Amino acid sequence: MRIRNYNNQPLLLNDQSIEQVTEFPYLGNIISKDNGFTDKDVAVRIKKARGAFGMINKVWRYTMYSNNTNLRIFITNVMSVLLYDCENWGLTKTIIHLLQVLVNTCIRTILNIFWPVQI
């Protein structure tokens, strides 16, 4: 794949043409032809963080852990998965919103806050 390159001649290696792709996974990221890193990369990262959150779902139900302990577990186990290699992301309002939605949902689950609150 050629990123931001307008040369469309086929690449040859040992007189064989190399397949052109529009995106591929590399070190846990999805590299695309358009701009290197994509919104798909963020979506995959969010999916992995949701999986990590679900794997330790029983922890949130234990009453012997304080909210502070639960939040520290969340930060170390879920946020680290979510924000792995995030320095390569081009932050947009959409990406920030998606990340914030996930964090808010997880924190509401941890603290047993369900919206809307009925009085």
N, C-alpha and C positions, 0 to 999 in steps of 0.2 A: 504494500500500500504506500502510496505517496501522499503525504499530507501537505496541503497548500502548494502543490506543484502542478503546473499546467502541461507538463511534458507527457503526452499520451502514448509514446512509443513503448512497445512491449519490452519488458525486462527479460534478458536471456542469461541463462546460466548453463554452461556446457551445451550450447546450442539448443536448449529447451526453454520454452516460454514459462515464466513464473506466473502463477494465478494471481489475478488482481482481486482484492476484496475491499469492501467498504468499511468493515469493522472487524476487530478481533480482540480476544481477551489477552491481557499481558499483565502479569504480576497482580492479579486481582482487580484490575481495572479493565474497562472496555475502551479501546482506542478506536476512534472513527475517522473517516476521511475528511469530514467537514472541519472539525476544529480540534482534533486530538481527543480530548475527553468530552463526554457527552452527559446529557441528562439521564441516559440509560445507566451510566455508571453510578449515578446517585441513586437511581431506583433500585439497582442491584444491591447497593450498600444498605439501603433502607430495608430491603427484604431480608438481608442477612442479620441486621440488628433486630428485626421483629422475631426472627428465628431464635436468636440468642435470648431475647426477652421471654419467649415462650418456653424455652428449655429450662429456665429457672422460675417458672410460673408458681410452683409450690412454695417458694420462698416468700412470695408476697402474701400468702394466706396464713403463714405462721404468725401467731400473736406474740410469740416470745421475742421477736426482733422489734426494735424500736423503728420509728419512721426514719430516723437519722441513719441507722444501720442499713435499712432497705435502700435508701437513696445512695449511700456509698457503694452498695452492691450494684445498683443500677449504673452508676457512673463508671465503675471499674469493669463491669462485664458487658454492658450494652453500649454505652457511649464510646468505649474504645473500639468496638466493632463498627459502629456507625461512622466514626470520624477517622478511621484508618485511611491514610493516604489522601486526606481531604485537601492537602495543600496544593494539589493539582487541579482542583475544581475551579472553574470560573463561576463565582457566586453571582446568582441572579436573584431577583425577588421570589421567583417561583421556587428555586432550590431552597432558599432560606425558609420559605413557607412550608415546604414539604418536610424539612428537617424539624421545624418547630411543631408541626402537627404530630409527628411521631413522638417527640419528647413529651409534649403535653398529654397525649394519650397514655403513655407509659406512666407518667407521674400520677395521673388521675387514677389509674389502676392500682398503683402501689399504695396510694393514700386512701383508697376506697371512696373516691369522690366521683359521683356520677352526675352528669349534667343532663337536663336541668334539675336543679335541686328543688324538691317538692316540699312545701311547708304546710 
